[in-house]
């Protein structure tokens, strides 16, 4: 991370140090996103809290990389001038811990929807999984899930899918830098993934299941790192009030 970005990054250690929070000048606030929240929910929550705690009525707030509602972990929030850094921050590699269920698929490739098909999985061994993972390391093409935020004719794909429409999304070129099997307890397995911007872990789960002559869907996803920002350096939602209280009075009145 360059000097400009580093100078605006806040972590929980800044609560102890009582470092002034420069919301307008630009703050990068990493949050550990809770389960069930959309990324927009979190951004909107921060906007509301800024008004309530500081009295600042208008301020730019955004995030650097969407997390699905069913995912938790690092969501990088930006305020004020730091929103100009969002594209740069989004380009950083991400690290995930993903739990997959073998032997079944769902329309959304995760546990948000009911199982729509089942497959044998008893033939899958740990060695088979490890050797198959090599197929998904490096530069690969993957098709985003129909239940995704990708726009089709100006409409989000998930809105079309929920209306029962067939959604065929174009393949995306992504890079999987590291793909490691952490645990294998059939029908469940856990992966550690380091990947480029735009990688769909749900699609990786679906494709891995197919490559194993079975099916698979994502049951849990945690973003453990975004660029140099790890989950250990993230704020919880409950800590945001305390952080916002560090806003200097002159900034609140400006």
Beta strands, then each sheet from edge to edge (+ up, - down):
strand 1: 9-10
strand 2: 27-33
strand 3: 61-63
strand 4: 71-79
strand 5: 94-102
strand 6: 104-106
strand 7: 115-118
strand 8: 138-143
strand 9: 151-152
strand 10: 155-156
strand 11: 171-185
strand 12: 188-195
strand 13: 216-226
strand 14: 229-230
sheet 1: 1+ 2+ 4- 3+
sheet 2: 1+ 2+ 4- 13- 5+ 12- 11+ 8-
sheet 3: 1+ 2+ 4- 13- 14+
sheet 4: 6+ 7-
sheet 5: 9+ 10-
end
